[in-house]
Amino acid sequence: MYARIAKILFENKKNVISYIIVYMVFVLLIGVATMLLAKQLNQSFLPDIEVSGRLDPDGVFRYKYFNDVEGLAERYVTALGNSARVYGVTSRCFLTYQDTITFQKLNFLLYGVEDKFLSEVSSYLKRGRLPEKGKKEALVGEYAAQYFETDIGEQIDVHVTLNKDFVEEDKGQYIVSGIIDENLDYFKSAVIISKETFEDISQTRTKNNIVWIYFQDNNGITKYHEVFPDFGKLQSETLAGSIHLNYFSKQNSQSMVLINMLMFLISGVLIFYTLLSYMFKGITKKIGLLKALGIPDKHIIWSFLVGFGACSLFSTIIGLVATYGIKYYINDRLSKFLGFHVEQFTVGLFTWSIVLIMSILILVTVYFIVMIRSTRISPRDAMLKV
Amino acid sequence: MKIILRDVTKSYNKGRKRLNIFTDFSYTFDSEKLYLVKGDSGKGKTTLLTIIGLLQKTDSGDIYFDNDKVSDLTNEQKCKIRKNKIGFVFQDFNLFDSLNVVDNIVLPELDGNKEKRDIVFKKARLILDSLNIHNKMANFPYELSGGEKQRVGVARAILKDPDVLICDEPISNLDEKNAQEIVKYIHDYCREKKRLCIIASHNVSFDHLADDIVYI
């Protein structure tokens, strides 16, 4: 009986196809959005604040990358005290480029870091170990390892030096001791060496051109805002350029997910309300007739829900397949751009969970709209002249 | 079954005005009789049938089926009465285009009970046979002529063997030959089964067959 009633209610194929398409696009949008958000949520060990030296006036990234910010790290250490861990870093640039379709910007960089920073990275190693003191060893990110075609125990076939420029002899000097976990998105294209070891071996002193600040807890940002005005003069003295404040985006990433999903839900409710209202206009007489013939409301509502449930399930499957298609396209596009295979975007448990939750919420919405609309239709509507 | 209307009032909103259809209308439809409802267009023939058939509420007044007051029942209870006791034949047939003839007829009677299902289908075949459209069972409504559609409409209404058969202009969309056949079938059915039958019609075909005529 339900099948026969559903046949009547879903007689208009255009309406059914419209519902399937709208639902499919809805699932696809949620899938792609969660795929992008998942990447943001998974990111670990991103500095809360990054202060870098100025670029040269022509704006070109040279090997030395940024101008020095000598003394700035020490001033931050004094000002912030125990509320933050501050690291002075000497960075150099191998190359930088951006893919116009996936908007992926990649900077293949060399970071000369303090040994205490290296020990912090130890918990994020995918394979291998930290560089040994006194040896020319480096940690490399996943992308850097693939780009430079190197692996643990192998040479990095590029000039690795913290000097302001490189010479031919600097090529192939360093050996990979460990590969960094892919969740450290910030370091995926980095080569990291010990600044102290470099200085000992080369007998030269390096200057910082980047400062990384990691707050110990939520009070850190308050302390930072307190001391920030005092740093205005110092920043100009030390040729400091940009300040990247990642703290709030890190703190708010979960709120961003909720806000995004809420926006999707609100738009979904509005879209489906409009669509179902349009669908009901065409079948008012039929529902009235079913009621006039003595078919109870609950049978009509159930038939609707079985029909909408089947359409929604079908659309969800197609939407997820399309999401996987887009994931493969983006990863393939990026892989071709980089010249090696990467899985930058993934459709995992997070995406599946969000799609499932949103589908259930939309189905509940559909249920209420159907129940209210169907109950309002009178058996008298069987007499409507169409 | 006897139907009693007592002081029934019904009005509609038409634009900003309130349009009275009935005011304190009372009438008794005796069991086993054939009634004809007549009146000019817009006077409320269809409204009277929908009130008797429990398709809509009245503004005031009471309706009794035999001695039971049905006007105060819930929608669910009224739905059960429509399902078990009332058969409707509509002016524009009101068949479902997505169902074939036999499914159109049996739909209101199906409730998931497989034994009952077989009986219902068997009964439907017999009725279609008596209406001379047994060869159209698998056809869809859009494949039928007007006369055939109304036979299907009549078959659907009488399948449950209702206590009251309500027909709203059942032959107004039919040619003379088909109209006469439908009139004869409805009349014979009501007489043979001793059922109350209330028919709204402009057509004079029913005049000489009716036991009583209600003028509105």
Interface residues (C-beta under 8 A of the other chain):
Chain A: M1 R4 I5 K7 I8 E11 K286 L289 K291 A292 L293 G294 I295 P296 D297 S378 P379 R380 A382 M383 K385
Chain B: T46 T50 G53 L54 L55 Q56 N75 E76 C79 K80 I81 R82 K83 N84 I86 F88 F90 D92 N94 F96 D97 S98 L99 D103 L107 P108 L110 D111 G112 R156 D168
